[in-house]
Amino acid sequence: MPRTAPSGLHATAQEAVVAALRETLLLPLDDLLAVTREFIHPEVSRSGLDRGLRRHGVSNLETLMPWEAGAKMPVKPVKAYDPGCVHVDIKYLPYMPDEDHRQYRFAAIDRATR
């Protein structure tokens, strides 16, 4: 039986998987905790997860980012659209007691002028 770390994760396999997830997905600690509890180990604590990340050297998310430490996240430029390109959203409104069918709300936004 594999050795169990104080966090409740199996020190070898499960911690390695979580560390690889951290490096690949660049998830913040709370998001990584939710993923870990859902798919790897349901009883892991937040502090135990942090200790496991420290053991693997991936606890500081800033150092894992692909851009230089201290620099702001690169901003993706907004695509320029010609006037007339419209984005349409459909919102489903809740049923009301006096209605017998579903109501919809349509919202259209011109992408060029917003």
N, C-alpha and C positions, 0 to 999 in steps of 0.2 A: 504494500500500500504506500502511495507517495506521501512524503512528509508534508504536513500542513503548516502553513505560515500562521502567525498570530492573526492575520487579517481574515483567515478562513479560506483563503485561496490556496490551492496546492502550489507550493513554492516553485516547482519546476515548470510544469506544463502550463498551468493556468496563468501564472504571472507572466510567462513569456508571451502568451497569446495576447494578454491585455497590453503589455508593453508594445507589441507589434501593432495593435490597434491604435494606440496612442500616436506612434510614429507615422502610421499610414493615414489615419483619418484626422489627426490634429484636433481631437475633441477636447473641450474643457473638462475639468475633473468631474463636475456634476453630470454632464452628458455621458461621459465614459462610465460613471458609476451606474447610470440607468441601463446602459448596454450590458455591462458586466452582470448586473443583477438579473437581467432578463434572459441572457443567453449562456452565461458561464457559471456564476455562483450566486444564488439568490440571497445568501446571508452576509455577503461582504459588506463591511462598513466603509464609510467615506475615508476615515483615517487609515484603515488597513489598506485600502486601495492606494492612497497616497504613499504609504510606506513601501508598498510593492513597486510603485513607479520609481521611487527614489533608489531602491535597490538596483533597478535596471538602468538608472541614469536618464530617465525620460520624464521626470517630474516637472521640469520647467518648460512650459509650452512655448515661451518666447524663443528659447534656443533651438526649438525644433522647426520653427517657421522657415520657409524657403527664402525669405528676404532677410536682410541684415538686421541684427538685433538693434532695437531702438528706433528703427525706421518705421514709418507708417505703412500699413498694408497698401499694396498697389491698387489704385483706383481703375476700374474697368471703364473705358469711355462709353458714353451712351451713343447708341447707334442713331445716326441721323435718318429721319424718315421724310418722305415727301408728304405735303399736306394731302389729306384725304384718306390716309391709312388709318383705319379705325379699329380699336380693340374693343370687343364687346364681352361683357360679363353678364351672367345670368345668376340672379340670387333667388333662392327658393324662400318664400315667406312662410311663416308658421301657419298651420291650420287655425282658423278661428271657429268658435262654436257654431256660428250661424252660416258657415260656408260649406258647400258640398264638394268643392274641388280645390286643387292646389292653386295658389296665386304665385306669380313670378314678377320680378322686377328686373328690367334690362338696363344696364348702364353702358354707354358707349363713350369712349375717350379717343379723341384724335391724337395719334401718337406724335405728330409733328408739333402741335401747339399745346397739347395737354389741357 
